[in-house]
């Protein structure tokens, strides 16, 4: 029986982070909107209530039937969740005159409580709240405070409920809470009795069996991109159903230099039943005359669907379409204001399941990106696939500002190959989360030999990030950038200027379009 922890989402920006921290402890968890009914199921070990941008004092405060849930499962209530527990169960919460935000230190800790096992006095935590708890419900007790607030952590009375409720006014899931991981570990293992047996190897074993049951003897079609998600999905499906998996790898003419051939070879080396489709001419025709980024994206998506549909019609005995949808795609499509099972349209490849009249299978839909990579390693996938930088679906089309032509693609491919090649040669590729070369729709004056030139400009972009939600520009060595610039200008005819992008996200995005 697989144990599970359920995280009820009240809209906090940190909800995904709570899930990541729980899973890092090898405990499987899922996020669901606060207002979705909780299914009483075997293996459900605990509930975690997230924070929220809302206030329990609002007229339309987000609420759950805490009276019914109290005692059924161990509960950890974080920030808004803690205030909700106090407010719903007979305590008192008030609006603060000022927001408490930033670092604080725990004092007056009840060290004998198992939640504080291994936590030193004065442990640093991270606060982010505008309300504070004045009085706890009857029978509840304070187990820690800070310099500014009396109730930083509390719990239900030792004999009040079959399973305890803990409340933290701070966020243990963020790195600024120095012992936050230990606090979560204590709750999961000391309080909730979790075993921590959810590993990449167990995920592979369970998912392969699930795919076998789901697909039966039917065929599955998967569109590969060369990226991590679709590659790991392909490996899982192949392990489950073998050659009944058919993979398409479509060359849209917008890949990096030599990428189509290299990736196709890697996939065949993995033993996949793969069909390579050269559709460059169709994509270039669809993009002709388009400069608007959204128009380019739509043209690429539409053409992909047309090519995919045409090629799929050549196959027989295919009943399933597989996709590499991952957990952030699923979470982001569900609002805390109402349950929804609709994945964002761009994650369903332009509605391909409906167009092709195929059933949908998504073996990675419950994994975060870093977990996908760990599963890939458990499947022994090549590191050159697992370690690939993120690459946008529209490919180089959104790294060529303005109209896309075969000539511009060739120019950008050459410059990009130099940049990525030098990153690999200098051992910097693995230290950068994503690197890209962007071709600008401007020309500038230059001098080469005794002649003036009027040629194009490229931008080098390299960022460091954990998940792409925020990003910091990479501090690449100046001599490295000088060498890359020199090589591009000397070896790629048509480019006479190279610049480096030093903007962060936000306010800038990682891609330029």
N, C-alpha and C positions, 0 to 999 in steps of 0.2 A: 504494500500500500504506500503510495507516494505521499509524503507529508507536504503540507502547503501552508503558507502564511498569506493572509489576504490584507492588502493595503487599501483602505478606503480613501479615495481622493476627494479632497475638499477644494481643489484648485491651486494648491501650492506649487511654486516654481521648483520646489525641491522633491516633489513626489517621486519622480523617476530616480532621483539620487538615493532615496530610501530603499527602493527596490534593488538598485545596483549594490548597495552595501549589504543587504540581506543575502543576495545571491553570491556575493564574494565570500560569504561564510558557508557556502554550499547548501543553503536552504532555499528551496524553490518558493517563489512568491509570485503573486499576480496583483495588478492594480485594477480596481474597478471604481466607477463613480459612486459617491457616497449614497446616492438615492436608488441604486440598483439593489433589489432584495438579496440578502445573503442566503445562499443555498447551503443548507446543513448537509455536509458531506463527510464521509470517512476521510481521515487524514488531515482535516483542517485543524491546525495546531494553535493558531493565534490570530488576532486582529491588530493592525496598526492603523491609527487614525492620523492622517497627515495634517500639516498646517494649512493655512488658507489666507488669501488677501482680504477675506471678509471678517466681520466682527460678530461675535455671538450676541451683541447688543443691537444689531440691525433688525429691523422689522422682518426682513426676508432672510434671516440667518439660515445657513445650511444645517439641517438637523437630521439625526438618525434616531431610531427607537432604542436609546441606550438602556432604558429600564428593562427592555426585553433581552438585550444582549449581555448586560452585566452578569457576570458569573458563569455564562455559557462557555466562554473562551478567555484565556489570558488576553488582556488588552494593554497595548502601549499607546498612549495618546500624546501627540507631539504638538506643542504650541497651540494653534487653534483647537486641536483635538483635546488638549488638556483643559482649556477654558470651557469647551463644550461639556466635558465630563462634569466639571464643577457646576456649571450653570444648569445642566439638565437634572442632576441628581441631588439638588438641594443646597448647593453652595452659593457663593455670590461673586460675580465678576463685574468689574467697573472699567470704564474707559480711562486710560492714563492721560495725564495732561501733556505728556510728551512720549514719543515713541522710543522704546528701548531697543537700540540696534548696535550690534558689535560684540566685542569680547567681554566676558565676565568670568568670575571665578567662583566655583562652588564652595560654600562654607557650611558649617553645622551639619555635616553629612552623617547620616545614620549608617555607619560602616558595617554594622552587623547585617544590614539588609543585603540579600544576594544580588540585587541589581548593581551594587557598588563593589562587587568583588574585584580586587585589583585596581581600583580607582583611588588615586591619592587625594588627600585634602588639598583644596585650592586648585583643583583641576580646571583648566580653561575650557569654557563652552561658548557657543555663539548664540546670541539673542537676536530676535527679530519679531517684535510684537508691539501692538499699540494698546492692548488691554492688559489688565493684571487681575489676579485672583485675590479677592479680599478674604473670603472664608471658604473652607472646604466643606464638602457634604459631611453629614454626621457619620462618625466612625472612621473617616479618612484621616491620615496623618502626614505632616510635612516631613520629608526625609532629606531635604537639602534646600539652602537658600543661596543668595549671592549678596554682595555688598549693597545692592540697591533694592532687591525684592526678597520678601520673606519666603514666598512659595516658588522655588525654582524647580522642585521635584516633589511629588507626593505619591502615595499609594493608598489603596483601600485597606481597611483594618485587616489584621492577620486572620481573623475568623469571620469576617463579614460576608465573604463570597466564596463559592467553591474554587473559583479561579480569580486571581487578583487583577486589579486595574492599576496601572502606573501612569503618571502624568509627568511630562517634562515640559517646562516653559521654554526650553532652549531646543536647538536643532542638533541632535547627536550625529546626523548623517553627513554634515559638512566637515571639511578637513580642519576648519578653525576650532572645532570641538576636539581637543587633543586626544581624549580617551573615548570619543564617540563610538568607535568600532567596538571597543571593549564593552561599553554599555549595551549596545545592540546584541553583542554576543551573549552577554549575561542574561538579557531578556529572553533570547531565543533558546538558549541551552539550559540555563539555571531555572528560569521561570516557566517557559512553554514546553520544555522537554524535547526540543528538536534534536535530531541525530546528525544533521549536516551531511547527508549522503548523496546530495544532488551534484554530480560532477559531469564534465564533458563526456566521459566514458558511459555513464549511466544514461545521459541524454541520448547518445547515439543508439544505445541498445533499445531504449524505450521507443524512440522515434522510428527506427527501422521496423520494429514490430507493428507500430501504429500504421505505417505506410503500407505494410503487407496486408493488414486487415482492411484498410481504406480502399486501396487500389485493386485488391484481389488479383484476378488474372487479366485485368484491363491495361491498356497502354497509356503512357503519360508523355506529354509533350512539354518541353521546357525551353524557353528562350534564354540563352546565355549572353552575358555582357562582357565577360572577361574579368569581372569584379569578384570580390570576396563572397558576397551573399549568394549570387546565383551559382558560383562554383561549389560552395559548401552544400547548397541545396541539391545540386547535381550528384555530388558524391554520396549523400545520404540516400537519395532515390535509387542510384545505381546499386548501392549495397543491398537495398531492399528488393528491387525488381529486375536488376540486370538489364539486358538489352530491350526489355519492354519500355525502357525510357529512351525517347528520341530527343536529341538536343539540336536546336537551331543556333548557329552563330552567324549573325548577319553583319556583313561589312557595309556600313553606311557611308564609307568614305570619309568619316569624321574621327577615326581612331588615330592614335599616335603612330609614328613611323614604325613600320614593320610589325605592329601589334597584332594585326589580323593573323598573319602567318605564325607568329610566335605563340599566341594563345591557342590557336587551332591545333598546333603541334602538341602543346602541353595537355590539352584536353584528350587528344587521341592517345597520348602516352598514359593517361589515367584510365584508359580502357573504355571511354564513353562512346556511345553510338551517336556520332555528331555529324550534322549536315552543315557544311559551310555554304553561305549564300552571298554571292557578290551582287550587291544592289547599289553600288556607288552611283551609277548613272541616274538611277531613279531619284535618289536623295538630292543630288546636285540639281536635277531638273525641278524638283519641288521647292528648292531654296532659291532658285533664280529670281533676282529682283527684290528679294525680301531683306529689309534692314532692321525692322522692329524685332527685339528679342522674343517677345511673346509670339509673334507671327512665325518666327523661325522654329520655335519649340513646337507649335501646333502643326506646322508642315512636316516636321520630323516625326512627330507622334502619329500623324495620319498616314504617312508613307510607311512607317514601321508596321502599322496594323495591316495595310494593304499587302505588303510583301509577306508578312507572317501568314495572313489568311490564304494567300495564293499558294505558298509552299505547304501549308498544313493540309490543303485540299488534295495534295498528292499522296498523303499518307492514309493508311487504313488501320482500323482497330485502335484508334486513339479516343479515349473517353474522358481523359483528365488533362487539364492545363496546370502545370506547376509554376509557382512564382517564388521569388526570394524575399517576400515581405518579411520585415523584422519587427520586433516589438515596439520601437518608437513610432513606426508607421501606424500601428494599431492603436496605441495610446493616444496619439495626436488626433485621431479621427473620432474620439469619444469625448463629448463635453461633460463636465461635471454638472451641467444644468439639465441633463437628460440622457439616459442610456441610448447608445447607438451602436450598431454593429457594422456601419458603413465605413469601409476603408477609403481614404482619400483617392479620388479618381486616378491621379497620376501613379498610384501604387498598383493599380489594376491594369496597367499598360493599355490605357485608352479603352477599357471595357472589353478586353479580349475574351474573357470567359463567356460573356453573353453573345458576342459576335460569332464565336466559334461553336457555340452551343456545347461547351465542355464544362464538366464539373471542376471545381477549383481545389487544389491541394497546396498548402503552404507550410512546409516542414519547419521553417525557422520563425514562425510568427510570434513565438514567445521568447525570443532571444534578443539581447542587446548586441551591438556591433562587436564589442570585445569578446563576448561569449561565442559569437559566430566564429571568430578566429580560433578560439580555444577548441571548439568542436572540430574545426578544420584540421587542427594539429592532431587531435585524437583520431581523425580519419586518415592521417599521414598525407595530407595534400601538400604539394610543393610550396616552399616558402616564397617563391617568386610570385605566386598567386595570392597567398595569404597576406603577404607584406605589401601588396600594391597600395599605393595612395588612392584615396577616393577619386573617382573620375565621373563627371556628370553624364547623365543619360544622353543629352544632345551632343556630347563630345566636344570637338573643337569648334563646333558651330557657335557656341556661346563664349569661345575664347578668340573668335574673330569678330571684332566689333564692326557692324555694318554688314553689307552683303557678303555671302559666302560663295567663293568660286573655287574650282579645282586648283587654280594657280595659287590662291591665298592659302589653301589647305597645305599644299606642298611646301610653301615658304615657312609656314608655322611649324610643320612637322620637322623640318630640318633644324630650325632654331631650338625647338623643344627637345629634340633628341640630344643636342649638345648640352643643354641645361641638365636634363635628367641623367645623362651619361656621366657628366662631371660630378653630380651629387653622389652617384653610385661609386665612382672611382675614388672619391675622397672620403668615403665612409659616412657621408652626411645624409644619405637618402633615408635611413632608418631613424635619424634624429629629427626629421621633419615630418609633420603629419600630412601635409599636402603641398605639392609644388606644381606650378603651372607657368606656361608662357602665353602671353596675350598679345595678339596682333592688333595694333591701333589703326583706325581709319584716317591717319594723318601722315604726311610726309614732311621731312625737314631737310635743310641744307647740310651737306657734309663735304669733306675734302678727302679724296682718296688718290694718292699720287699727286699729279699736277692738275687733276680734274675736280671740278665741283660735282657733287652728286645731289640728287633730290629723291630720297628713298624713304622706306617705311621705318617705323619705330616699333619695337617690341618691349613689353613689360615682363620682368621676372617677378613671380609671386611665390613666396614660401611662407607657410604659417605653421604654428604649433597650436594644438587643440586637443581636448579629450574626446569631444563628441561632435564638433562642428557648430555647436550652438553659439559659442564664443571662440575667438581665435586671436592670437598674438602673432605679429610678424616675426619671422625667424631672424635671429642675429647671425647671418652667415658671414664668414670671414671676408674682409675687404679684398684680400688678394685672390680669394676664390671667385668673387664677383667680377673682379677685374679680368681674370683669365677667361671666364665664361663670356663676358662682353667682347673681349678681343677675338675669341674664336668665332662667335656668331657674326660679328661685323666682317671678319676676314673671309669666312667660309660660306656664308649664305648671301649670295648675290641678290640685292634688293632691299637689304636692311643696313642702315648706317647709324642707328642709334639704339642703345639699350638702357632702360631705366629700371630701378628696383622699387617695388611697392612697399611702403612702410606704414600702411594703415591697418588698424585693428578692427575686429568685428565684435560688437558694433563700434562705430556707426557704419563702417564699410562692410560689404559682404566679402566672402572668400573669392567667389567668382565675380567677374566684372559684369556679366549679364545674367 
